[in-house]
């Protein structure tokens, strides 16, 4: 007896797999290389959001230029020392991301605010910074940014009218003298705290803005955004624009050596963290789902040829061994419908639709005694005898169609 020749497996070799996928790999490589090149070319011009040097949609070059045109000196500070040194009489201090400041930085900044006789504008200040920079004020859950009306008597807000605000909402303690503007569900997204530091009526005040959108280049020309931004930031002849930076030595001076991870995670928005957690969970579920499989089927070339009748009989024995009369009946009915549909003038794609096939069959065989619906779309046979009878009836029905 001759043994089958070795190497009859049709599973693709490593060379065949590489031949098939090398085109896609080349395209992906070109895209990655192109992205890296573009990122490198543009990196020298890229600035962070709210950067007064940036002309990007989320930059703030436009409002900085408008302030300079009105005689306001704009000083950019990226470290706490620069911000506190530049803050003096007749100065507006803008802090773009106060929540990123450490406790020590917030305390230092608050002392500078108390010694100043100007205005402090805090953008998006939340629970992490309000207790130090704006005592007596608490934050509420944030809301989406949309057009809002002033609903207050603050002159800057009434002159500006409707603006794009949202984000953090603020709740001052009872008895605090404030101006609450641009309400969202009853709480302000702009809060004005007059003379909050000295208590001596020196004109020092603090403005809390729930979101920075009125300062973005892309939104400055919409509604009263520009008017409100210029009034809040241009009330003094000098504006210190403080962008907290990771390169600031004061951010790590009092931090523990093992607190690097915590500081890094604090820079990531909570939505990204939740998104990463959901992706990790989805990946774990997908791994568990795929891990239950034994892998794809591998076809092999048979050493001998099998007749179709033998393959049919083998499949029938498998159906009988599993008592899969429903599967067998489905195969018989599907094959019959596929063969008679072209004879009845029904498109093959509609062969398995009772609404298309049965009317054509009734028109072709109006006097048949068989029940076409039960034969072609009926329930599964209850026993082997019923299955055999169904096969005979389907055969007879097909003959009738062919000879009619």
N, C-alpha and C positions, 0 to 999 in steps of 0.2 A: 504493500500500500504506500503510495507516494505521500510524502508530508507536504503541507502547504509551504509555499515559498516565504522566506523571511521578508520583513519590511513591507507587509501588505497594509499597514495602517495608513489611513488617509488624513490623520491629524497633521496640521501644518507644521513644518519645521521652523526653527528660529530664523533661517534665511528667508523663508516664505513670509513669515510674519513681518520681518523688517521690510521686505519689498512692498508689502501692502500698506504699512503705516508710515513709511519714510516721507511720503508727500505731506501727510498731516503734521508730522513732527517738524518738517522744514517750515511749514506755514506758521506753526506756533512759535518756533524759534525766531523767525523773522519778526513776528508781532512783538515778542518780548524784547528783542534787540531794538526795534523801532521805539517802543515805549521807554526803554532806558535812555536812548539817545535824546528823545524829546524831553524827558524829565531832566536830563543833565543840562540840555541847552537852556531850559526855562528856569532852572533852579536859581540862577543868579538874579532873576527878576521876581521871584516868588516872595510874597510877604504873607504874614498871618492875617486872619480876619481882624477888622477894625484898625489895621495899620494905616496911619495917616500918609504913608508914602506909597500906598498900593492903589493902583487903578483897577484892580480886580473887582468883580461884582460885590464881594463881601469886604472889600477894602474901604477906606474912608478918606481917600485923597481929595475927593470933591468937597466935602465939608471943611477940611483943613484949608483948602485954597480959598473958599468963601470967607472963612474967618480971617485969613491973612488980608484979603481984599478990604475987610472992614477994620483993619488996623490992629487986629489981635495977634500977638506974638505966640506962635505954637512951638512948644519945646517937647520933643519926644524923649521919654525916659524909659529905659528897659530894665533898670535896676532900682531897688528901693532907695539906695543912697542918692541916686540922681533925682528921683522924684521928690524926696524930702528936702534935698538941698535947693531945688528949684521952687519949692512951694513957699510963698512969702505973702506979704501984704499985696492985695490987688491981684490975686492969683485964683484961677479956677483949676482944681485938680480933678482930672478924669481918670478913673480906675476902670479898666475894661473888663477884667476878670478877677474880682476881689476874692472869690471862693478859692482860687488857686494859691493864695498867700498862706503861709504858715501862721501859727498863732503868734510867734514872735514878730513876724513881719506885720501882722495886723495891729499888734500893740504899738509898734513903732510908727506905723502909718497913722494910727488914731491920735497919737501925741502930736504929730505934725499937723493934723487936721485941727486939733484944739488950739495950737499956737497960731494958726492962720486966721486971717480975717476975711477970707474969701469963701468961695463955694467949692463943695466937693460933690462930684457926680459919680455914683456907683452904678455900674451896668450889670444887671443880672445877679445882684447880691442875694445869696440864699442863706440857709441855716448855718453854713460853715463860717460866715463872716458877719452876719447881722448883729450877733450878740456883742461883738467888739466894736465894729465900725458904726453901727446904728443902734445903740442900746435902747431897749423898750419897743423895738419893732420885731415882729416875727413874720415868717414867710408862710404862705399857703401853697397848695399844689398849683403847678404852672398850668397855663392855658395856651391854646394856639394863638399865633399872631394874626390879627386881622384888623380891619378898620374900626376904630373906636372914637367916640365923641368925648369932649373934655368933661362935662358934667361937674365942673368945679369953678371956683372964682380965681384961680391962679392966673395972673395976667398973661404969662407966657403961653399957657394952655388955651385960654380963650382967644388969643390972637391967632394961634396956629390952627385951631379948629380940629377937624378929624385927622388922625394920624394912624400909622401902623404900629400897634403895640400889643403886647401879650407877654408870654413867658411867666416870670415870677410875679406873684401877687403878694401884697403886704398888708399887715394888720397891726396898726399902732396900738400901744397900750392906752387904756381909758384915761382921759384927761390930758393927753398929749396934744399940743397945738400943731396941727398939720393941715396940709391941703391934699385931699385925696382926689385924684383925677384918673380919667380913662378907666372906669370901673369894668370889671369882668366878674359876673355873678356876685355883685355886691362888694367886691374888694378891689382896691386900686392897683393898677399896673404902673402908675407914676405916683410917688409919694414925696411931698416937699416938707422938709423939717426945718423950720426957720430957727436960727440962733441955737443950734443944738449943742454946741461945744462950750462956749464961754458962759452963756446965760446972762451976758451983760449988754445985749442989744447992739452988738458990734457989726451986725450984718452978715455974720457967718451963717451959712445954711448948708443943708445936705439934700441932694435930690437922688432918689432911688428910681431907676428905670428898670422895669421888668425884663425888657429885651433890647438888643442893640439895633434893631432893624432901621430905625430912623436915621442912623449914621451910615448905613451901607450906601455905596455908590449906586447900586441898582435900585434903591428905593428913595433916594433923596429927592427926586423930582416928582414924587407922588404925594397927593393930598397935602397936608401941612407939615410933612416930615422935615423939610428944610427949615421952615420957620421955627419949629420947636427946637431943633438941634442948634440953630444959631443963637436963639435966645438963651438956652440953657448953658451953652458953652462960651458964649460971647459976652456975658455980663461983666467980665473983668478984662483988663487990657492984656493979661497974660494967661495962657492956657498951658498947663502941664499935662501932656497926654501920656499916661503911664500904662505901658504894656508889660505886665509881669513876664519874666523870662526865666527859663530853666538854667541859664548861664549865670544867674544872679547868685553870688556867693552867700548872701544872707538867707537864701532858701534852704541851704544845707548846713549852715553854721551850727544850729542847735538841734539838727535831726540826728537820731541814733544811727549807728553804722548799718544796722540791718533794716532800716526803714525805706530802702530804695524802692522796693516793690510797691509799698503802700503809696509813696509819692507818685510813682508811675501810674498806678491804677487810678489815682485821683484825677489824673489828666484825661482819662478816657471817659466820654459821656456814658451815662448809665444805660442808654439805649443800645450802645455797641456791646456792652458787657452782657446784657440780656440776650442780644442777638447771637453772640458767640456761644452762650450757654445753650440756646435752642439748637444751633447748628451742631454742637457737640452731642446733644441728646439725639438728634436726627441721625448723625453718623453712627452712634452706638446702636440704635435700633436697626439701621440698615445693615450693620455688620452682623448683628444677631440673626436678621432675616436671611442674609446671604450665607451665613455660616451653617445653616441647616441643610444646605444643598451639597450633594456629592460632586458637583462639577458638571460641565456640559457633556452630552453624549458624544462619543467618539465612534464614527462610522468606520467600518473595516471592509475591505474587499474580500468577499467570500471565495474560498478555494474552489467551490463548485457552484454551478448555476442551479437555482431553485425554480421549479415551475410555478406559475401563478396560482394554479389550483392548490398546490401544496401550501403556499403562503396563506391562501384564503382559509384552507382547512385548519391550519395552525392558529390563525387568528380566531376562528370560530371556537376552537377548543379552549382558548384562553377566555373568551366570553362565557362559555358554558361553565368552566371551572370557577369563575368568579360570580356566576349567576347574574351576569350583566345583561339581562334581557332588555333593559331599557336602552343601553348603549347599542346593542345589536339592532333593535327595532329602529332606532334613530338613524343608524347607518343605512338600513334597507330603505327607509322612507326618503331619506335625503337623496340617495342614488336614483330612486324612481322619479322623484320630482325633477331632478336635474336632467333626466333623459326624456321625459314627456313634455317638459316646458317648451323646447324648440318645436316639437310636433304640434303644439297647440297655439303657436305664434306668440308665446309669452317670452319676454327677454329673460336671459339666464339669471340676471341679478334679481328678478322678481319671482324666480321659481319657488322660493320658500315663503312667499306671502300668500296666505289663504285668500285675501281679498282680490288678488290678481289671478291666481292659478285656478281656483275652484269655479268661478264663472266661465272661464274659457273651457274647462273640462266639461261642465254641464251643457254648454252649447255644442260641444263636439259629440258627446254621448248623452243625448237627452233621455234615452230609454233605458239606461243602465240600472240594474237592480242593486248594485253595490252602493254603499254610502261613501262617497269620495272623501268627505271631511274626516270621517273616522279612520279611513284607510291611510290617508296621507298625513293627517295631523292629529291622530287620536292618541289615547294614553298608552303607556307601556303595557305589554302583555303580562298577564298574571302568571302564566306557566309556559313550559316549553311547547306544549301542544298549541297554545294560542299563538306563540311566536311562529311556529311552522305554518299555521293556517294564514297568518298575516303575510308571510312570504309568498305563499301560493296566490293569495288574493291580489297582492301587488303585481305579481307576474301576469296574472290574468288581466288586470286593469291595463297594464302597459301593452299587452297584445291587442286589446280592444282598441286602444288609441292608435296603434300602428296600422291596424287593418280597417279602421273606419274611414 
